[in-house]
Amino acid sequence: MKLTVWTYEAPPHVGAMRVATAMEGVHYVLHAPQGDTYADLLFTMIERRDQRPPVTYTTFQARDLGADTAEIFKEAVREAYERFDPDLMLVGASCTAELIQDDPGGLARALNLPVPVVPLELPSYQRKENWGAAETFLQLVRALARPRAEAREEGAQPSCNILGPTALGFRHRDDLEEIRRLMARIGVRVNAVAPLTARAHDIARLGEADFNVVMYPEIAGPVARHLERACRQPFTKTVPIGVSATRAFIEEVGALAGIDVSDLLAEGAGRLPWWSRSVDSNYLTGKRVFVFGDATHAIAAARVASEELGFEVVGLGTYSRELAREVRAAAEALGLEALITDDHLEVEDAINALAPELVLGTQMERHIAKRLGVACAVISAPVHVQDFPARYSPQMGFEGANVIFDTFVHPLVMGLEEHLLSMFREDFEFNDGAMPSHLASEHTAPRRETPPAPTAEPRLEPAAPAQGEVALLERPAAEADADLRWTPEAEKELLKIPFFVRGKARRNTERFARERGVAPINVETIYDAKAHFSR
């Protein structure tokens, strides 16, 4: 654990909260000091849930450390059971309370409550949020799930469990709906969904299904492997994000269920394939893209960008160390070296060095891209409130592929519009003092009693760059060379280059000038460098 102003994942007890909040009839008693209740805001404010998480905090204070904190925990468990009457209880400690070593599991068992109590041992100083959610889900399944007693009857409809969606997950609610629709179209009955919307008895009957659908390996992977061993249930390996992956997923489910899915595959694949071949998208072919997020979404985004939209993926990384091997394999297939880190400063350095034209990442990469003046789209948690839309907006399935097309392409299109507005800002029709084009001109407008102030003459110097542009125009002191001075005319010409490639143009020009001993850099140098690097 280290002190930072930003973290991609919260401590593991927040992962446990995501599972408890997703389920029904479950209550989580968390041994935690006063102040750790901040986690409630993640669900009520960020996810915009209509009720607070089913979590009771002991909220002990400093003065309680000299007394019996174990008794405080036992009293909190007893009162939580009497007040909420849950079907199942989870008990554990936050990162701070973990240091006290009060043994929440043992204390809860000593109360002899009439409902199952699942103790959670989540090492906060070695693990993080997604691992905490996966471990909590696994402990629930180990405690409750049992293999089915009888084999499926001949001719009975095949069934599956859908595993992985939780509270506070990136588009989990809509992804689940899309997967349900796919299962219905294939002809597979959904036996249970977990953790989202599940109750304790749903977890208990997971073993009755024929196979499992794994939506998010970070959370459901350990459970799927456990059920494969304990209940002899195979599970899907393909995450259906993107058109090609959705088709592969349908084929995989058909093979597991023994169902012919050729008719479904022949129906079509949504709008993305046609749109990606259209004239409007072709001019985006070859755009340089940097991808970073959780392993599931980062791998999928890189595949869709590379194979389905014709972008060039120049960087791929994740903060999910548990799935680092899979991300490294995906990066190697693209000829890249994966960036495995949970330090946002390393990610920012990588984006700065690679100079992509589009960043696909988390909320943090959105901030980084804004500072650097680069187009960005959010494809993974952690996210902010705007990434929990009220509309239906899945990432999985054919409809999810349509959403992904819009998500990836629109930032680039809007970037072009911003560039055009910037390029023509001194034009007589587009400067800040011009009347909007849809209104009457000054020749046809009625005369005013008080004439308007005269419009200032167009400025000869370039307009001040926007906040996002400054970061690209300014160079770190370590890279600045005294002999690489830019003339005012060259700086003005540089502003005519689209903002999302301006940093790369500056670096290439300076490299060209440095190699040839050209000083100072003028307009001719810019175009000589452009011609050189275009060969």
N, C-alpha and C positions, 0 to 999 in steps of 0.2 A: 504494500500500500504506500502511496506517495501523495504528497500535497499537490493539488493542481486546481486550476480555475475551471477546468472542463474534464469530464470523463465520459467515455462512450458507454460504459455500463455502470450501474449502481452496485452496491454490495449485494451478496447473494440473498439476503433476507427480502430484498425488493422483488427478486425473482419468485420467491415463495409467495409473496403478496400477489403477484400477477396470477399465479395458479389459484390461490384461495379466492380472489376476487372474481375470477372467471367462472368458478363453480357455484353451485347453489346448495344451501344447507350445510356449508362448511364455515367454521370460524377459526381464526388464527390468533393465538395469544402470543405476543412478542415481548420477551423480557428486554426492555429498552429504557434508557434514561429519558428524562424530560427533554424534548427537543427533537427526538427521532420521529415524531409524528409528521414531519415534513413530507413523508412519503405519500400521505393521503392526497396531497395536492397533485401528484402525478396523475391520479385517476380522476379526481373531480374537476381539475382545471385543465390539464393537458388532454385527457381522453374525453372530457365532458360527460362523465357518467352522471346519472341522475341520483346516485346515492354513494355514500362513502364506502370504502372497502370494509369487508367483514373482519376487522382486525382490532384487538384490544391490546393496548400498550400498558405495561406496568408503570411507566413514567416515574421511576424512582429518582430521587434527587441526591445531591452530594451528601446531605446530612443523613440519608438512609444507609450510606455505605458503612457506617459504624454500627448499624443495627442488623436486623435479620432480613436481608433482601430476598432470601428464599421464601420466607413467609409472605412477603409482599406478592411474589409470583403465584404462590398457591392460592392466595385470596383472589387474585385477578382471574385465575382459571375458574375457580368456583363461581364467582359472580358472573363471568361471561357465559358459562353453561346455563345458569339459572335465568339469565336475561334473554339469551338468544335461542336457546333450545336447539342447538345444531344437531345434524345427523352424524357429524364427524368433526373432530378438533385437531388442529395442527398446533404444535408448541415449539418454540425456538427462541433464540437470542439474537439481538442485533450485534454489530461489530463491537460496540462499546461494552455491552453486557456480557459478551463472550469472555472478556478478561476476568470477570468475577467468578466464572466456573461454578454456577449454581446448579447445573444439570437440570434443565427444564423438563426433559423427558422423564427422568426418575421422579421428580417432584409431582408431575401430572399423574403418573401411574399410581402414585401413593394415594391419590384422591379417590380411586376406584369409581370413576364416572361410568354411567351406563351406556356410553357411546364409544366407538373406536377413537383412540388418541394416537396420533402419529407424530413421534418426535423427529425433529429436523436438526441435524448437525451440519451446519453450513460454515466452513472455515472462511471467515470474512477476509482474512489477510492473505489468503492464497487464491481464492476464487471470486467470481463476479456474478452479475445478474443472470445471464442466460444459463450458466451452469446451475445457479440456485433454482431456477425454474425447472430445469431438467431433472435435478436431483429430487426436488419436491414431488414432481409428477411420478418419478420412479418409485419413491418410497410409498406413495399412495397405491400404486399398482401392485407393488410387492405385498402390501398389507391386505389388500382387498380382492384382487383379481384371482380367479381360479379357472383351470381348464374346463371345457364343457364335458359333461359326462357321456354324451352320445354323439355319434357322428351325424352329419347332416343327412337328412332323408334324401333318397334318390328322387331327382326331379325338383327338389325344393330350390327356391331362388337363392343364389349365392349372396353372402352378406359380408360387410367390411366394417371396420372401425375407422373413424377419421381422427387422427392424433396430431396434436401440436398447437392449435390456436389457443391463445390466452388473452387475458385483459392486457391493455396497454401495448398490444402488438401492432406492427405496421400493417394496416389493411387486413388484419386477421378476420374481422367480422365479415367483410365482403368476400374475401378469399374462400371462407367456409361456405358461403352461399353458392359460390361458383362451383366448388367441388361437389356439393350436394346435387346441383343440377346435372353435372357430368355423370355422377353415379346413377341418377334416375334415367338419363338418356341411354346409358350403357345397359341398364337393367340389373344393377346391383343394389340390394337393400342395405341401408345404413343401420347397423346394429347399435352403435353408440358413437357419440362425439365427445372427446375429452382433450383438455380440461374444460374448454368453453361450454357452458350450459349444462355440464354434467353434475349429477348428484352421486352420492356414495354408492348407491345400488347400480348406477351406470358403470362405474369403475369395476364393481364386482362382476359384471357380466361381459367384460371385455373379451374373456376367453371363449365366448360363444361364437364369435365371428370366424369367417373362413380366412380372412387376411386383413392386413392393416394398411391404411393409406397414411403415409408420413408427409405432412405438409411442410413442417419446418424441422430439419434434422437437428438444429441446435437444441431444441426442446424435446422433440419426440424420438430422436434417435436411440437413446439409451432404453426407453420403454419398449420400442419396437424390437430391439435386440433381445430384451428380457422375455417378451411374449413369444418370440421365435423359439427361444430355448424352453420356456416353461409350458407354453400352450401349442407349440408346433405351428405357429402362424407365420407365413411369409409376409413380407412387407414391400411396398413400392420403393424403388430407389430414385425415380425420376421426379423432380419438382416441376410441376406444369406451369412454368413462367415463360411466356413466349410461344409462338405458333408451333415451332418444331418440337419443343419440349412437351407441349400439350398433346400433340399427336403421338409422340413417343409414350407419354403417360397413358393415353387411352389404349394403345396397343398393349402396354404392360398390364393394365387392369384387366383387359380382355383375356390375356393369357392366364392371369391368376384366377379369374372367375370362370374360365372355360366358355367364354362368350365371343361370338363373331362380331367384331366391331367395324367391319369394312364399310357398312352402310353409313355409320356415323362419320367415319373419316372422309367419305365421299361427299358429304353434305357441304363441305367448305370449311374455311378456317378464319372467319372473321374478315375484317377490312385491312388489317396490317399488311398482308402480302401485296395487295393491289396498290395501296397507298405508298408503300416503300418503293414501288417501281414507277410511280407517277412522276410527271415532270416536276411537280412541286417539291419532291423529295430528292430527285436526282442531283440537284445542285448542292445537296448536303453530303453526297457520297465522299468518303475519305476524310471526313472531319475527325480531328484528333480528340480522343475521349479518355478521361481518367476516371476510374471506378474505384470506390471505396465504401465499405459498409459491413454488415454482418455477412457471414460466409454464403448463406443461401441466396440472398439478394445480389450480392456482389458477383458471384459466379454467373447467375442468371442474366444480370444486366450486361456483363461483358459478352456473353454468348449472343444475346439479342442484338446488341450494338454491332458486333462484328459480323455475324452471319445473316441477320435479318434486315439490318438497316444500312449495311455497307460502310460503317464507321471504322476508323482505325483506332483500336484500343492501345494506348501508349503506356498505361499504368493500371495495375490491378492490386488491390490490397484489402485487408480485413483486420478488425480488432478481435475477431473470434479465434482465439488461440486453439480452442478445442478442435476446430476444423481447419487448422492451418495447412495440413497436408493436402486437403482437397483444393484449397485455393492455390497452393503452389502448383498443383498439377494443372489446373485451369490456366494459370499464368504461363506455365511452360509450353502449353499447347499454342499459346499466342506469341511465343518467342520472347516472353518477359520474365523478369524476376519479381515474385510477389513481395509486396510490402506488408509485413506482419507486425503490427504495432498498435498500442493503445495511447500513443502520444500524438495529440493533434498537431504539435509543432513539427514532427517528422513528416506528417501528411502534408502540411503546408509547404515545407521545403521541397517535397517531391513534386507537388503541383507547380510550384514556381520554377523548378528546374526543367520540367517536361513541357511547360507552356501549352497545355491543351486548349482546345476551343470549346470544350464542354466538360463539365465535371458532374458525375453521377455519384452522389454520396449521401451523407446524413445531414442533420441540421448543422453540424459543425462545418462540414464542407460547404454548405450554403453560405455561412459567414465568411469562410476563407475565400470562396470564389467572388463574393461581393467586394471584398477588399482588393482583390486582384483584377476586378473588372472582367471576369470570365462568366459565361453562361453556365447555369447550374440547374439540376433537377434533383429532388430528394427521392431516393429509392430504397431507403433502409432506416430502421431505428438506430439511434435515438432521433426523435422528431419533436416538432412543436405542435401546437393546437391546430394550425392550418393544415396539417397532414392527417387529421382525423375529420375528413369532410362529411357533411350530412348526406351528400349524394352517394349513390352506389359507385364505388371506384375500386374494383378488385385489381390485383396484380396477376392472378392465376387464371387459367383457362383462356378461351378465345376472346371473351369480353375483356379480360385482363390485358391481352395483347393489344387490343384497341386502345386501352387506357395508357399502356406503356408507349405506344407510338406517339400519342399526344404529349406525354410527359417528356420524352426524349427530344422531340422535334421542335416543340413550341419555343423553348428557350433560345434555340438557334435562330428561328424565324424572327422572334422579337428582337434578338440581338442585331439582325440585319436592319430592322426598322430603326432601331436606336442609332445605328451607324449612319443611315441615310439622313436622319434628322440632324445629326451632328455635322455631317459633311456639308449640308446645305444651310447651316445655321446663319450664314452671312448673306444668303440670297434675299432679294428684296421681298419675296413672298413668304419666306420662312423665318426671317429674323424675329427676335423677341418683340420688336416694336410694331410688327405688321398686324393688320386686322385679320381675324380668322377668315379663311377663304370662303366659308359658307355664308358669310355676312356681306352686306352691300359694301362696295368700295367707297372711298371718300368722294368719288365723282358723282355717285348716285345717292349717297346718303343725305338725308335732310340736314340743312345747315343748323348749327348750334348757336345759341346766343353767345356762349363763351367758347372761342375756338380752342381746339386742343393744342397742347404744347407741341412744338415742332419735333419731328423725329430726329434723333441723333444720327450723324453720319456713320456709315458702317466702319467698324474698327479695322485697322490694318493688321493689328496683332491678333494671333489666334485666341479664341475664347478660352477662358480657364477650364481645364479638364474637370470632369465630374469626379466625385470622391473615389469611385472605383477605378478611374483612369490614372489617378496620381500614383498608385502603387506600381503601375506598369511603367510609367514614365520615369520615375525615380529609380536610381540604381543604388544597391548597397555600397557603402563606403569602400568595402574591401574590393569591389569589382571596378570602381571608378579609376580611370587612368587620366593623368594630367594631359596627355597628348591626344585624348579622344574628345576634344571639345566639339560641340555641335554649334553650327551657325544658327542664328535666329530663323533664317529661311528654311534650314533643314528641320528644325524643331516644328515649324509650322507645317511643313510637308508631311512630317510624321503623323500629325493629327488627322490627316486625311485617310490614313490606313485604319481599317476596322479595329475597334478597341479590343476585340477578343484575340487578335493576332498581333497587336501593336508591340507587345513585349518581345515576341519572337523576332519581329522585324528589326527592332532596336538592337537586339543581341547579335543577329546575323550581320547587320551593318557594321557594328563595332568590331566584330570578329574579322570581317573583310578588310576594314580600315587598318586594324592592328597588323594583320598578316602582310599587308602591302605598304605599311608605313605612311598611310594617308592621314594628313592632319591639316586643318580641322575637317570635320565631316560636313559636307555640303549636300545640296540637293542631288548633284551629279553622283556623289558617292552612294546615296541611297539607291538610285536606279542601277548603278553598276553592280552593287551587291545583290539586288533583286535578280538581275540577269544572270549573275554567277551562280546563285543558289537554285535557279530554276532549271539549270541544265540537267 
